[in-house]
Amino acid sequence: MKVNSTVIFHNNSRLFLLGEILQTSLYQEVVKLFNEYQPGHADWQDTPEFAHYPGRLVYSGSSSVIEKINQLVESAEFNNQLNSILGLSLKCHGTGLWLDLPGYKIPPHSDTMLFDYGLQIYVPDETNFFQMLGTCFYHNDPKFIKPMFEIHYMPNTGYFIDKTHSITHGLHHGIPPNYRRQSVYIRYHTA
């Protein structure tokens, strides 16, 4: 994993822009799992967690790819990298594969206080992706919600944020027809 840039918000929350997050072989397995998606497949389901924003499916199957992701994010090497970025110790709270379908929108929001840190890894279909489907970060003033910047939706890149409940973010554009947004999302707590 490579930290490409760091952004510090006015409330001292931090955003780390990352590249080369997953090892190439694991990344390719994750891409393959997403590419196997077919509408109506039982392994991809709507969940109550995202019911208020229809169009996001969460993987609920038992692929060995999920186990490999979990092994990676719980490994000492991976955790040491995150711990050195933050200067404190973290514990993985859960991993999810998210598939956002055409028409999916998620407005500016901050995450619940159920977890403190979030890592989103973009896994686009490299034959058909739109760079402007990355996460957008906004000014945190409720009277003035205006985009500050948007992370490009590029293969094996993403971001890591602390204080997820205090950073306003969302998807600035809905998913257009014939596109999907695919990602791995990992939640953390302080250990």
Backbone as JSON Lines, residues from 0, in Angstrom:
{"i":0,"aa":"M","n":[0.85,-1.17,0.0],"ca":[0.0,0.0,0.0],"c":[0.9,1.24,0.0]}
{"i":1,"aa":"K","n":[0.48,2.21,-0.79],"ca":[1.26,3.43,-0.93],"c":[0.38,4.64,-0.6]}
{"i":2,"aa":"V","n":[0.86,5.52,0.29],"ca":[0.15,6.76,0.58],"c":[0.6,7.79,-0.45]}
{"i":3,"aa":"N","n":[-0.33,8.23,-1.29],"ca":[0.01,9.2,-2.33],"c":[-0.13,10.64,-1.87]}
{"i":4,"aa":"S","n":[-1.03,10.87,-0.93],"ca":[-1.27,12.22,-0.47],"c":[-2.08,12.17,0.83]}
{"i":5,"aa":"T","n":[-2.01,13.24,1.61],"ca":[-2.77,13.35,2.84],"c":[-3.49,14.69,2.85]}
{"i":6,"aa":"V","n":[-4.75,14.68,3.26],"ca":[-5.54,15.9,3.4],"c":[-5.97,15.99,4.86]}
{"i":7,"aa":"I","n":[-5.78,17.16,5.46],"ca":[-6.23,17.38,6.83],"c":[-7.37,18.4,6.76]}
{"i":8,"aa":"F","n":[-8.53,18.01,7.28],"ca":[-9.71,18.87,7.25],"c":[-9.67,19.86,8.41]}
{"i":9,"aa":"H","n":[-10.54,20.85,8.36],"ca":[-10.56,21.9,9.38],"c":[-10.79,21.35,10.78]}
{"i":10,"aa":"N","n":[-11.43,20.18,10.9],"ca":[-11.69,19.59,12.22],"c":[-10.62,18.57,12.62]}
{"i":11,"aa":"N","n":[-9.5,18.6,11.93],"ca":[-8.35,17.7,12.15],"c":[-8.6,16.25,11.74]}
{"i":12,"aa":"S","n":[-9.71,15.97,11.08],"ca":[-9.9,14.65,10.48],"c":[-8.93,14.53,9.32]}
{"i":13,"aa":"R","n":[-8.52,13.29,9.04],"ca":[-7.53,13.1,7.99],"c":[-8.04,12.13,6.92]}
{"i":14,"aa":"L","n":[-7.61,12.41,5.71],"ca":[-7.91,11.59,4.55],"c":[-6.59,11.23,3.9]}
{"i":15,"aa":"F","n":[-6.37,9.94,3.7],"ca":[-5.14,9.46,3.07],"c":[-5.51,8.87,1.71]}
{"i":16,"aa":"L","n":[-4.96,9.43,0.65],"ca":[-5.2,8.92,-0.7],"c":[-4.19,7.82,-0.96]}
{"i":17,"aa":"L","n":[-4.7,6.64,-1.33],"ca":[-3.87,5.45,-1.41],"c":[-3.8,4.88,-2.82]}
{"i":18,"aa":"G","n":[-2.71,4.18,-3.09],"ca":[-2.54,3.44,-4.33],"c":[-1.92,2.09,-4.03]}
{"i":19,"aa":"E","n":[-2.03,1.2,-5.01],"ca":[-1.44,-0.14,-4.87],"c":[-1.82,-0.77,-3.54]}
{"i":20,"aa":"I","n":[-3.1,-0.76,-3.23],"ca":[-3.56,-1.18,-1.91],"c":[-3.5,-2.7,-1.76]}
{"i":21,"aa":"L","n":[-4.07,-3.4,-2.72],"ca":[-4.05,-4.86,-2.68],"c":[-2.91,-5.4,-3.53]}
{"i":22,"aa":"Q","n":[-2.36,-6.56,-3.15],"ca":[-1.35,-7.19,-4.0],"c":[-2.02,-7.51,-5.34]}
{"i":23,"aa":"T","n":[-1.25,-7.47,-6.42],"ca":[-1.78,-7.64,-7.77],"c":[-2.61,-8.91,-7.91]}
{"i":24,"aa":"S","n":[-2.14,-10.02,-7.4],"ca":[-2.88,-11.28,-7.57],"c":[-4.22,-11.23,-6.84]}
{"i":25,"aa":"L","n":[-4.26,-10.69,-5.63],"ca":[-5.52,-10.58,-4.9],"c":[-6.45,-9.59,-5.59]}
{"i":26,"aa":"Y","n":[-5.9,-8.48,-6.05],"ca":[-6.72,-7.49,-6.76],"c":[-7.4,-8.15,-7.97]}
{"i":27,"aa":"Q","n":[-6.66,-8.93,-8.74],"ca":[-7.22,-9.59,-9.92],"c":[-8.32,-10.58,-9.54]}
{"i":28,"aa":"E","n":[-8.17,-11.25,-8.4],"ca":[-9.23,-12.16,-7.92],"c":[-10.49,-11.39,-7.53]}
{"i":29,"aa":"V","n":[-10.31,-10.23,-6.93],"ca":[-11.45,-9.4,-6.55],"c":[-12.17,-8.91,-7.81]}
{"i":30,"aa":"V","n":[-11.41,-8.46,-8.8],"ca":[-12.0,-8.03,-10.08],"c":[-12.82,-9.16,-10.68]}
{"i":31,"aa":"K","n":[-12.25,-10.35,-10.68],"ca":[-12.94,-11.52,-11.25],"c":[-14.25,-11.78,-10.52]}
{"i":32,"aa":"L","n":[-14.25,-11.68,-9.19],"ca":[-15.46,-11.9,-8.42],"c":[-16.54,-10.88,-8.8]}
{"i":33,"aa":"F","n":[-16.17,-9.62,-8.93],"ca":[-17.13,-8.61,-9.36],"c":[-17.62,-8.9,-10.78]}
{"i":34,"aa":"N","n":[-16.73,-9.31,-11.66],"ca":[-17.1,-9.56,-13.06],"c":[-18.05,-10.75,-13.2]}
{"i":35,"aa":"E","n":[-18.09,-11.62,-12.2],"ca":[-19.0,-12.77,-12.24],"c":[-20.43,-12.4,-11.86]}
{"i":36,"aa":"Y","n":[-20.64,-11.16,-11.42],"ca":[-21.98,-10.73,-11.02],"c":[-22.96,-10.84,-12.19]}
{"i":37,"aa":"Q","n":[-24.13,-11.36,-11.9],"ca":[-25.26,-11.39,-12.82],"c":[-26.49,-10.89,-12.05]}
{"i":38,"aa":"P","n":[-27.35,-10.08,-12.68],"ca":[-28.55,-9.62,-11.97],"c":[-29.34,-10.78,-11.37]}
{"i":39,"aa":"G","n":[-29.78,-10.6,-10.15],"ca":[-30.55,-11.62,-9.46],"c":[-29.73,-12.69,-8.78]}
{"i":40,"aa":"H","n":[-28.4,-12.6,-8.88],"ca":[-27.54,-13.62,-8.24],"c":[-27.7,-13.53,-6.73]}
{"i":41,"aa":"A","n":[-27.9,-14.67,-6.09],"ca":[-28.19,-14.71,-4.65],"c":[-27.05,-14.19,-3.78]}
{"i":42,"aa":"D","n":[-25.81,-14.2,-4.28],"ca":[-24.67,-13.73,-3.48],"c":[-24.6,-12.21,-3.38]}
{"i":43,"aa":"W","n":[-25.35,-11.5,-4.22],"ca":[-25.34,-10.04,-4.2],"c":[-26.73,-9.58,-3.78]}
{"i":44,"aa":"Q","n":[-26.82,-8.9,-2.63],"ca":[-28.12,-8.56,-2.07],"c":[-28.2,-7.12,-1.62]}
{"i":45,"aa":"D","n":[-29.44,-6.61,-1.68],"ca":[-29.74,-5.35,-1.02],"c":[-29.64,-5.62,0.48]}
{"i":46,"aa":"T","n":[-29.23,-4.63,1.23],"ca":[-29.19,-4.81,2.68],"c":[-29.94,-3.67,3.34]}
{"i":47,"aa":"P","n":[-30.5,-3.91,4.52],"ca":[-31.21,-2.84,5.23],"c":[-30.32,-1.63,5.49]}
{"i":48,"aa":"E","n":[-29.02,-1.88,5.64],"ca":[-28.08,-0.79,5.92],"c":[-28.11,0.28,4.83]}
{"i":49,"aa":"F","n":[-28.38,-0.15,3.57],"ca":[-28.39,0.8,2.45],"c":[-29.77,0.94,1.82]}
{"i":50,"aa":"A","n":[-30.82,0.52,2.52],"ca":[-32.18,0.55,1.96],"c":[-32.61,1.97,1.58]}
{"i":51,"aa":"H","n":[-32.09,2.96,2.28],"ca":[-32.47,4.35,1.99],"c":[-31.82,4.88,0.71]}
{"i":52,"aa":"Y","n":[-30.86,4.15,0.16],"ca":[-30.22,4.51,-1.11],"c":[-30.23,3.27,-2.01]}
{"i":53,"aa":"P","n":[-31.38,2.98,-2.66],"ca":[-31.45,1.76,-3.47],"c":[-30.44,1.75,-4.6]}
{"i":54,"aa":"G","n":[-29.98,0.54,-4.92],"ca":[-29.04,0.39,-6.03],"c":[-27.67,-0.09,-5.59]}
{"i":55,"aa":"R","n":[-27.45,-0.21,-4.3],"ca":[-26.18,-0.76,-3.81],"c":[-26.43,-2.2,-3.36]}
{"i":56,"aa":"L","n":[-25.62,-3.1,-3.92],"ca":[-25.67,-4.5,-3.52],"c":[-24.42,-4.82,-2.73]}
{"i":57,"aa":"V","n":[-24.56,-5.7,-1.76],"ca":[-23.44,-6.11,-0.91],"c":[-23.26,-7.61,-1.1]}
{"i":58,"aa":"Y","n":[-22.0,-8.03,-1.25],"ca":[-21.71,-9.45,-1.45],"c":[-21.93,-10.21,-0.15]}
{"i":59,"aa":"S","n":[-22.7,-11.3,-0.23],"ca":[-22.98,-12.09,0.96],"c":[-22.58,-13.55,0.76]}
{"i":60,"aa":"G","n":[-21.86,-13.83,-0.32],"ca":[-21.47,-15.2,-0.62],"c":[-20.27,-15.66,0.21]}
{"i":61,"aa":"S","n":[-19.77,-16.81,-0.16],"ca":[-18.68,-17.42,0.62],"c":[-17.43,-17.65,-0.24]}
{"i":62,"aa":"S","n":[-17.13,-16.76,-1.13],"ca":[-15.95,-16.91,-1.98],"c":[-14.67,-16.89,-1.14]}
{"i":63,"aa":"S","n":[-13.69,-17.66,-1.57],"ca":[-12.39,-17.66,-0.9],"c":[-11.71,-16.28,-1.01]}
{"i":64,"aa":"V","n":[-12.15,-15.48,-1.95],"ca":[-11.59,-14.13,-2.11],"c":[-11.86,-13.3,-0.86]}
{"i":65,"aa":"I","n":[-13.05,-13.44,-0.28],"ca":[-13.38,-12.71,0.95],"c":[-12.44,-13.11,2.07]}
{"i":66,"aa":"E","n":[-12.2,-14.4,2.19],"ca":[-11.28,-14.89,3.22],"c":[-9.88,-14.32,3.01]}
{"i":67,"aa":"K","n":[-9.44,-14.24,1.76],"ca":[-8.11,-13.68,1.47],"c":[-8.04,-12.2,1.82]}
{"i":68,"aa":"I","n":[-9.11,-11.46,1.53],"ca":[-9.15,-10.04,1.9],"c":[-9.08,-9.92,3.42]}
{"i":69,"aa":"N","n":[-9.87,-10.72,4.11],"ca":[-9.87,-10.68,5.58],"c":[-8.5,-11.03,6.15]}
{"i":70,"aa":"Q","n":[-7.84,-12.03,5.57],"ca":[-6.5,-12.39,6.03],"c":[-5.53,-11.23,5.83]}
{"i":71,"aa":"L","n":[-5.65,-10.55,4.69],"ca":[-4.77,-9.41,4.43],"c":[-5.01,-8.29,5.43]}
{"i":72,"aa":"V","n":[-6.27,-7.88,5.61],"ca":[-6.54,-6.72,6.46],"c":[-6.31,-7.02,7.94]}
{"i":73,"aa":"E","n":[-6.23,-8.29,8.29],"ca":[-5.92,-8.66,9.67],"c":[-4.44,-9.03,9.84]}
{"i":74,"aa":"S","n":[-3.68,-8.97,8.76],"ca":[-2.26,-9.34,8.85],"c":[-1.47,-8.25,9.57]}
{"i":75,"aa":"A","n":[-0.39,-8.66,10.2],"ca":[0.47,-7.72,10.92],"c":[1.04,-6.67,9.97]}
{"i":76,"aa":"E","n":[1.47,-7.09,8.79],"ca":[2.08,-6.15,7.84],"c":[1.1,-5.05,7.44]}
{"i":77,"aa":"F","n":[-0.12,-5.43,7.07],"ca":[-1.13,-4.45,6.65],"c":[-1.49,-3.53,7.82]}
{"i":78,"aa":"N","n":[-1.74,-4.11,8.98],"ca":[-2.1,-3.3,10.15],"c":[-0.96,-2.39,10.59]}
{"i":79,"aa":"N","n":[0.26,-2.86,10.49],"ca":[1.39,-2.0,10.83],"c":[1.45,-0.79,9.92]}
{"i":80,"aa":"Q","n":[1.13,-0.97,8.64],"ca":[1.11,0.18,7.73],"c":[0.06,1.19,8.17]}
{"i":81,"aa":"L","n":[-1.16,0.71,8.45],"ca":[-2.22,1.63,8.88],"c":[-1.88,2.27,10.23]}
{"i":82,"aa":"N","n":[-1.35,1.48,11.14],"ca":[-0.99,2.01,12.45],"c":[0.08,3.09,12.34]}
{"i":83,"aa":"S","n":[1.03,2.9,11.43],"ca":[2.08,3.91,11.27],"c":[1.53,5.19,10.62]}
{"i":84,"aa":"I","n":[0.52,5.04,9.77],"ca":[-0.11,6.22,9.16],"c":[-0.79,7.06,10.24]}
{"i":85,"aa":"L","n":[-1.52,6.38,11.13],"ca":[-2.31,7.08,12.15],"c":[-1.57,7.35,13.44]}
{"i":86,"aa":"G","n":[-0.57,6.53,13.72],"ca":[0.13,6.65,14.99],"c":[-0.63,6.01,16.13]}
{"i":87,"aa":"L","n":[-1.51,5.08,15.83],"ca":[-2.23,4.33,16.85],"c":[-2.63,2.97,16.3]}
{"i":88,"aa":"S","n":[-3.16,2.13,17.16],"ca":[-3.46,0.75,16.82],"c":[-4.93,0.58,16.46]}
{"i":89,"aa":"L","n":[-5.2,-0.16,15.36],"ca":[-6.56,-0.38,14.89],"c":[-6.93,-1.85,14.9]}
{"i":90,"aa":"K","n":[-8.24,-2.09,14.92],"ca":[-8.77,-3.45,14.82],"c":[-9.86,-3.44,13.74]}
{"i":91,"aa":"C","n":[-9.8,-4.41,12.83],"ca":[-10.78,-4.51,11.76],"c":[-12.16,-4.81,12.34]}
{"i":92,"aa":"H","n":[-13.15,-4.07,11.88],"ca":[-14.53,-4.22,12.35],"c":[-15.42,-4.91,11.32]}
{"i":93,"aa":"G","n":[-14.94,-5.03,10.08],"ca":[-15.74,-5.69,9.05],"c":[-15.3,-5.3,7.65]}
{"i":94,"aa":"T","n":[-15.54,-6.21,6.72],"ca":[-15.18,-6.02,5.33],"c":[-16.42,-6.25,4.47]}
{"i":95,"aa":"G","n":[-16.6,-5.42,3.45],"ca":[-17.72,-5.61,2.53],"c":[-17.32,-5.34,1.1]}
{"i":96,"aa":"L","n":[-17.95,-6.05,0.19],"ca":[-17.81,-5.76,-1.24],"c":[-19.09,-5.06,-1.66]}
{"i":97,"aa":"W","n":[-18.96,-3.87,-2.24],"ca":[-20.1,-3.07,-2.62],"c":[-20.17,-2.97,-4.14]}
{"i":98,"aa":"L","n":[-21.35,-3.17,-4.67],"ca":[-21.6,-3.06,-6.11],"c":[-22.72,-2.04,-6.29]}
{"i":99,"aa":"D","n":[-22.36,-0.87,-6.82],"ca":[-23.33,0.2,-7.05],"c":[-23.77,0.15,-8.52]}
{"i":100,"aa":"L","n":[-25.07,-0.01,-8.72],"ca":[-25.62,-0.21,-10.06],"c":[-26.07,1.1,-10.69]}
{"i":101,"aa":"P","n":[-26.32,1.1,-12.01],"ca":[-26.79,2.34,-12.67],"c":[-27.99,2.93,-11.93]}
{"i":102,"aa":"G","n":[-27.94,4.24,-11.74],"ca":[-28.99,4.96,-11.03],"c":[-28.72,5.16,-9.56]}
{"i":103,"aa":"Y","n":[-27.75,4.43,-8.99],"ca":[-27.44,4.58,-7.57],"c":[-26.9,5.97,-7.29]}
{"i":104,"aa":"K","n":[-27.4,6.57,-6.2],"ca":[-26.93,7.89,-5.75],"c":[-26.8,7.84,-4.25]}
{"i":105,"aa":"I","n":[-25.8,8.53,-3.74],"ca":[-25.7,8.7,-2.29],"c":[-25.28,10.15,-2.04]}
{"i":106,"aa":"P","n":[-26.16,10.93,-1.43],"ca":[-25.89,12.36,-1.23],"c":[-24.81,12.58,-0.17]}
{"i":107,"aa":"P","n":[-24.37,13.82,-0.04],"ca":[-23.38,14.12,1.0],"c":[-23.88,13.65,2.37]}
{"i":108,"aa":"H","n":[-23.01,12.98,3.11],"ca":[-23.36,12.44,4.41],"c":[-22.09,12.2,5.21]}
{"i":109,"aa":"S","n":[-22.25,11.96,6.48],"ca":[-21.13,11.46,7.29],"c":[-21.58,10.11,7.83]}
{"i":110,"aa":"D","n":[-20.62,9.25,8.11],"ca":[-20.94,7.9,8.55],"c":[-21.41,7.89,10.0]}
{"i":111,"aa":"T","n":[-22.06,6.81,10.37],"ca":[-22.52,6.66,11.75],"c":[-21.31,6.47,12.66]}
{"i":112,"aa":"M","n":[-21.55,6.55,13.93],"ca":[-20.46,6.4,14.89],"c":[-20.22,4.94,15.25]}
{"i":113,"aa":"L","n":[-20.7,4.0,14.41],"ca":[-20.5,2.58,14.68],"c":[-19.06,2.15,14.42]}
{"i":114,"aa":"F","n":[-18.33,2.96,13.67],"ca":[-16.92,2.69,13.43],"c":[-16.2,4.02,13.27]}
{"i":115,"aa":"D","n":[-14.89,4.01,13.45],"ca":[-14.12,5.25,13.47],"c":[-13.34,5.53,12.2]}
{"i":116,"aa":"Y","n":[-12.93,4.46,11.52],"ca":[-12.04,4.6,10.38],"c":[-12.57,3.77,9.23]}
{"i":117,"aa":"G","n":[-12.4,4.27,8.02],"ca":[-12.88,3.55,6.85],"c":[-11.84,3.53,5.75]}
{"i":118,"aa":"L","n":[-11.75,2.4,5.06],"ca":[-10.84,2.22,3.94],"c":[-11.66,1.74,2.75]}
{"i":119,"aa":"Q","n":[-11.74,2.54,1.69],"ca":[-12.46,2.13,0.49],"c":[-11.45,1.92,-0.63]}
{"i":120,"aa":"I","n":[-11.54,0.74,-1.25],"ca":[-10.64,0.36,-2.35],"c":[-11.49,0.24,-3.61]}
{"i":121,"aa":"Y","n":[-11.14,1.0,-4.64],"ca":[-11.88,0.96,-5.89],"c":[-11.43,-0.22,-6.74]}
{"i":122,"aa":"V","n":[-12.44,-0.91,-7.31],"ca":[-12.19,-2.1,-8.11],"c":[-12.99,-1.99,-9.42]}
{"i":123,"aa":"P","n":[-12.66,-1.02,-10.28],"ca":[-13.47,-0.87,-11.49],"c":[-13.26,-2.0,-12.49]}
{"i":124,"aa":"D","n":[-14.28,-2.19,-13.33],"ca":[-14.14,-3.05,-14.49],"c":[-13.22,-2.28,-15.44]}
{"i":125,"aa":"E","n":[-12.01,-2.74,-15.61],"ca":[-10.99,-1.97,-16.33],"c":[-11.3,-1.81,-17.82]}
{"i":126,"aa":"T","n":[-12.32,-2.52,-18.33],"ca":[-12.69,-2.35,-19.74],"c":[-13.78,-1.31,-19.91]}
{"i":127,"aa":"N","n":[-14.4,-0.87,-18.79],"ca":[-15.53,0.05,-18.89],"c":[-15.72,0.79,-17.57]}
{"i":128,"aa":"F","n":[-14.93,1.83,-17.34],"ca":[-15.14,2.59,-16.11],"c":[-15.03,4.08,-16.36]}
{"i":129,"aa":"F","n":[-15.65,4.83,-15.48],"ca":[-15.76,6.28,-15.57],"c":[-15.05,6.85,-14.35]}
{"i":130,"aa":"Q","n":[-13.97,7.61,-14.57],"ca":[-13.14,8.1,-13.47],"c":[-13.89,8.97,-12.47]}
{"i":131,"aa":"M","n":[-14.96,9.59,-12.9],"ca":[-15.68,10.52,-12.02],"c":[-16.67,9.81,-11.09]}
{"i":132,"aa":"L","n":[-16.48,8.51,-10.86],"ca":[-17.35,7.79,-9.93],"c":[-16.68,7.57,-8.58]}
{"i":133,"aa":"G","n":[-15.62,8.33,-8.33],"ca":[-14.96,8.24,-7.03],"c":[-15.73,9.0,-5.97]}
{"i":134,"aa":"T","n":[-15.25,8.95,-4.75],"ca":[-15.91,9.6,-3.63],"c":[-15.6,11.1,-3.65]}
{"i":135,"aa":"C","n":[-16.61,11.89,-3.39],"ca":[-16.48,13.34,-3.34],"c":[-16.49,13.76,-1.87]}
{"i":136,"aa":"F","n":[-15.64,14.7,-1.52],"ca":[-15.57,15.23,-0.16],"c":[-16.04,16.68,-0.19]}
{"i":137,"aa":"Y","n":[-16.8,17.04,0.84],"ca":[-17.51,18.32,0.86],"c":[-17.09,19.17,2.05]}
{"i":138,"aa":"H","n":[-17.32,20.51,1.89],"ca":[-17.21,21.4,3.05],"c":[-18.21,20.9,4.08]}
{"i":139,"aa":"N","n":[-17.88,20.98,5.32],"ca":[-18.68,20.36,6.38],"c":[-19.68,21.32,7.02]}
{"i":140,"aa":"D","n":[-19.99,22.41,6.37],"ca":[-20.94,23.38,6.88],"c":[-22.33,23.05,6.32]}
{"i":141,"aa":"P","n":[-23.32,22.73,7.18],"ca":[-24.65,22.33,6.69],"c":[-25.32,23.37,5.8]}
{"i":142,"aa":"K","n":[-24.96,24.65,5.97],"ca":[-25.55,25.71,5.15],"c":[-24.82,25.86,3.82]}
{"i":143,"aa":"F","n":[-23.69,25.2,3.68],"ca":[-22.84,25.43,2.52],"c":[-22.19,24.11,2.09]}
{"i":144,"aa":"I","n":[-23.0,23.12,1.74],"ca":[-22.44,21.84,1.31],"c":[-22.04,21.98,-0.14]}
{"i":145,"aa":"K","n":[-20.75,22.14,-0.33],"ca":[-20.18,22.35,-1.65],"c":[-18.98,21.41,-1.8]}
{"i":146,"aa":"P","n":[-18.85,20.76,-2.96],"ca":[-17.71,19.85,-3.14],"c":[-16.37,20.57,-2.99]}
{"i":147,"aa":"M","n":[-15.45,19.91,-2.28],"ca":[-14.07,20.41,-2.21],"c":[-13.23,19.71,-3.27]}
{"i":148,"aa":"F","n":[-13.36,18.36,-3.33],"ca":[-12.62,17.59,-4.34],"c":[-13.21,16.2,-4.44]}
{"i":149,"aa":"E","n":[-12.89,15.55,-5.54],"ca":[-13.37,14.2,-5.79],"c":[-12.18,13.31,-6.12]}
{"i":150,"aa":"I","n":[-12.18,12.12,-5.53],"ca":[-11.11,11.16,-5.8],"c":[-11.47,10.41,-7.07]}
{"i":151,"aa":"H","n":[-10.55,10.29,-7.98],"ca":[-10.8,9.53,-9.2],"c":[-11.0,8.06,-8.89]}
{"i":152,"aa":"Y","n":[-11.92,7.46,-9.61],"ca":[-12.25,6.04,-9.49],"c":[-11.3,5.28,-10.41]}
{"i":153,"aa":"M","n":[-10.19,4.85,-9.84],"ca":[-9.13,4.2,-10.61],"c":[-8.79,2.85,-9.98]}
{"i":154,"aa":"P","n":[-8.32,1.9,-10.79],"ca":[-8.02,0.56,-10.27],"c":[-7.03,0.54,-9.11]}
{"i":155,"aa":"N","n":[-7.42,-0.21,-8.07],"ca":[-6.56,-0.48,-6.91],"c":[-6.09,0.79,-6.2]}
{"i":156,"aa":"T","n":[-6.95,1.79,-6.21],"ca":[-6.69,3.02,-5.46],"c":[-7.86,3.22,-4.51]}
{"i":157,"aa":"G","n":[-7.77,4.23,-3.7],"ca":[-8.88,4.54,-2.81],"c":[-8.43,5.49,-1.73]}
{"i":158,"aa":"Y","n":[-9.08,5.38,-0.59],"ca":[-8.78,6.3,0.5],"c":[-9.0,5.63,1.85]}
{"i":159,"aa":"F","n":[-8.37,6.21,2.84],"ca":[-8.51,5.8,4.23],"c":[-8.82,7.06,5.01]}
{"i":160,"aa":"I","n":[-9.93,7.06,5.78],"ca":[-10.29,8.25,6.55],"c":[-10.42,7.91,8.02]}
{"i":161,"aa":"D","n":[-10.02,8.86,8.84],"ca":[-10.28,8.73,10.26],"c":[-11.46,9.64,10.59]}
{"i":162,"aa":"K","n":[-12.05,9.41,11.74],"ca":[-13.21,10.2,12.17],"c":[-14.28,10.22,11.06]}
{"i":163,"aa":"T","n":[-14.66,9.02,10.58],"ca":[-15.59,8.94,9.46],"c":[-16.9,9.66,9.73]}
{"i":164,"aa":"H","n":[-17.27,9.77,10.99],"ca":[-18.52,10.44,11.36],"c":[-18.4,11.97,11.28]}
{"i":165,"aa":"S","n":[-17.21,12.5,11.01],"ca":[-17.06,13.95,10.97],"c":[-16.57,14.46,9.61]}
{"i":166,"aa":"I","n":[-16.56,13.58,8.6],"ca":[-16.15,13.99,7.26],"c":[-17.33,13.8,6.33]}
{"i":167,"aa":"T","n":[-17.79,14.88,5.71],"ca":[-18.91,14.82,4.79],"c":[-18.41,14.36,3.43]}
{"i":168,"aa":"H","n":[-19.02,13.28,2.93],"ca":[-18.61,12.69,1.67],"c":[-19.81,12.06,0.98]}
{"i":169,"aa":"G","n":[-19.67,11.72,-0.27],"ca":[-20.76,11.1,-1.02],"c":[-20.34,10.83,-2.44]}
{"i":170,"aa":"L","n":[-21.31,10.52,-3.25],"ca":[-21.1,10.28,-4.68],"c":[-21.68,11.47,-5.41]}
{"i":171,"aa":"H","n":[-20.83,12.3,-5.97],"ca":[-21.26,13.56,-6.58],"c":[-22.14,13.32,-7.81]}
{"i":172,"aa":"H","n":[-21.9,12.21,-8.49],"ca":[-22.67,11.86,-9.68],"c":[-23.37,10.53,-9.42]}
{"i":173,"aa":"G","n":[-24.59,10.39,-9.89],"ca":[-25.21,9.08,-9.85],"c":[-24.49,8.16,-10.83]}
{"i":174,"aa":"I","n":[-24.66,6.85,-10.65],"ca":[-24.03,5.9,-11.57],"c":[-24.79,5.96,-12.9]}
{"i":175,"aa":"P","n":[-24.09,6.29,-13.99],"ca":[-24.77,6.41,-15.28],"c":[-25.11,5.03,-15.87]}
{"i":176,"aa":"P","n":[-26.01,5.01,-16.85],"ca":[-26.35,3.75,-17.52],"c":[-25.09,3.07,-18.07]}
{"i":177,"aa":"N","n":[-25.08,1.77,-18.03],"ca":[-23.99,0.94,-18.57],"c":[-22.69,0.99,-17.76]}
{"i":178,"aa":"Y","n":[-22.75,1.55,-16.55],"ca":[-21.57,1.58,-15.67],"c":[-21.95,1.0,-14.31]}
{"i":179,"aa":"R","n":[-20.93,0.59,-13.59],"ca":[-21.08,0.14,-12.21],"c":[-19.92,0.72,-11.41]}
{"i":180,"aa":"R","n":[-20.14,0.84,-10.12],"ca":[-19.05,1.24,-9.22],"c":[-18.83,0.07,-8.26]}
{"i":181,"aa":"Q","n":[-17.61,-0.44,-8.25],"ca":[-17.28,-1.63,-7.46],"c":[-16.19,-1.26,-6.47]}
{"i":182,"aa":"S","n":[-16.39,-1.7,-5.22],"ca":[-15.36,-1.37,-4.22],"c":[-15.39,-2.35,-3.06]}
{"i":183,"aa":"V","n":[-14.27,-2.35,-2.37],"ca":[-14.13,-3.08,-1.11],"c":[-14.13,-2.01,-0.02]}
{"i":184,"aa":"Y","n":[-14.94,-2.2,1.03],"ca":[-14.96,-1.24,2.12],"c":[-14.63,-1.97,3.42]}
{"i":185,"aa":"I","n":[-13.68,-1.42,4.15],"ca":[-13.22,-2.03,5.39],"c":[-13.39,-1.01,6.52]}
{"i":186,"aa":"R","n":[-14.02,-1.45,7.61],"ca":[-14.26,-0.59,8.76],"c":[-13.3,-0.96,9.89]}
{"i":187,"aa":"Y","n":[-12.88,0.06,10.64],"ca":[-11.94,-0.14,11.75],"c":[-12.39,0.6,13.0]}
{"i":188,"aa":"H","n":[-11.95,0.08,14.12],"ca":[-12.07,0.73,15.43],"c":[-10.66,0.86,16.0]}
{"i":189,"aa":"T","n":[-10.51,1.74,16.97],"ca":[-9.26,1.79,17.72],"c":[-9.16,0.52,18.55]}
{"i":190,"aa":"A","n":[-7.97,-0.12,18.51],"ca":[-7.79,-1.38,19.25],"c":[-7.68,-1.13,20.74]}
